Amino acid sequence: MSTPAENPHPPTGALAVVANAVAANAAVTHTDPARRPDVLFRVRREEGHQPSAWWSIGAFVVVSGIVLVLFSFVPGGA
């Protein structure tokens, strides 16, 4: 068999990080690289758990309300 040719365009940025994590974890375990302990700003929930979509909808409504209230303090409005 022939050896696979080197990729002329290796992955960069986030793709390279994920590729490195997959390669490093391939021999150890078969887990999702996004669940690594060094990933920042990620809530580690149980497998298969998803937050309710209502949290995002509520956050949008609250932030929109705050923006509208702040705009009411801008002079020159109608």
N, C-alpha and C positions, 0 to 999 in steps of 0.2 A: 504494500500500500504506500501511497505517497503521503508526505506530511502536508498538513494544511498550510496554505500560504499566509503570511502575515497580512493583517488588515492594513491597507494603505492609509485608512482614516481611523485611527484608534479613537475610542470614545473619550469625550472631554466633559468637564463640569460634573453635573449630578450623575450623568450616565457612567462616568469613570468611577465615581465614588461607589455607586451601586455595584458595578462590575467588580471592583476590588473587594467589596464586602461579600459578594456572592462567592468569589474565588477563595477568600480567606475562610469563609464558613462552610465551604463545600465539604471539606474533609471532616469537620467537627460535627455539624448538625445541619439539618435542612429547615432553616427558619427564614422568615421574611427579613431582609436586611433593614427594612424601615423600623423594625422592632428592637434594634440594637440599643443597648443602654446608653450609648454616647450620642444618640439623636436628641437634639435639644427641642424644647417647646412642643413635646408630644405627650399626650396623656396615654399611658399604657393601660388599656382596658383588656378585659377578657377576650379571647378569640371569638369572633363573630358578633361582638357587641357593637351596636351603632347608636350614636345619640339620636334623639328625636329631631325631626326636621323643624318642629315647632320652636326649638331653641334659636335656630337661625332666623326664623320668621320674626320671633319676638325681639331679637337683638336688632333686626333691621327697623322694626317699628319704633323701638326706643331711640335708636340713634337718629332716625329721621325726625322724630319729635323734638329731640334736643337741638338738631340743626335748625328746625323751623323756629323754635323759641329764641335761639341766638340771633337768627336773621331778623326777628322783630325788634331787636335793639339797634339795628343798622339805620342811621338817619337817611331821610330822603325816600322812604318807601311810600307806596301809594295809600 
